[in-house]
Amino acid sequence: MGSITVGKYADFVVIDRDIMNIPEQEIINTAVLTTVFNGQVVFGDFWRIVQ
């Protein structure tokens, strides 16, 4: 774990469901909506998702 603050880069993914609260066998169906690497969106449409 880390922190997100001004001046730091972030690496994370946004997925389409809360994998901590679904049956284990459904995790395989989880889709990645967007990926942020080194502070840059490298997959998906981050701004459409967060609006």
C-alpha atoms as one frame of an Amber mdcrd trajectory, in Angstrom:
protein
   0.000   0.000   0.000   1.018   3.536  -0.565  -0.493   6.939  -0.882  -1.715
   9.175  -3.668  -0.610  12.764  -3.322   0.292  15.595  -5.677   3.593  14.882
  -7.402   3.463  11.081  -7.020   2.750   8.624  -9.823   0.045   6.000  -9.439
  -0.231   2.430 -10.763  -3.680   0.871 -10.410  -6.547  -0.815 -12.213 -10.277
  -0.140 -12.059 -12.390  -3.278 -12.294 -16.104  -3.769 -12.890 -16.996  -5.340
  -9.543 -15.969  -5.564  -5.898 -13.990  -8.819  -5.834 -13.960  -8.798  -2.053
 -17.743  -9.214  -1.941 -18.582 -11.715  -4.681 -18.387 -15.506  -4.707 -14.844
 -16.732  -5.429 -15.943 -18.555  -8.586 -17.185 -15.256 -10.106 -13.811 -13.495
  -9.847 -12.758 -15.053 -13.179 -15.478 -12.968 -14.887 -14.075  -9.659 -13.613
 -13.206  -7.153 -16.355 -10.576  -4.421 -16.222 -12.175  -1.081 -17.103  -9.026
   1.029 -17.052  -5.344   0.755 -16.153  -3.173   3.614 -14.894   0.600   3.096
 -14.982   3.147   5.654 -13.861   0.353   8.191 -13.548  -0.805   7.748 -17.167
  -3.937   6.007 -18.433  -2.647   3.134 -20.582  -5.929   1.263 -21.048  -9.571
   2.290 -21.010 -11.292   5.618 -20.505 -10.604   6.663 -16.907 -12.414  10.005
 -17.051 -15.624   8.449 -18.391 -15.592   5.973 -15.491 -15.081   8.496 -12.683
 -17.784  10.945 -13.809
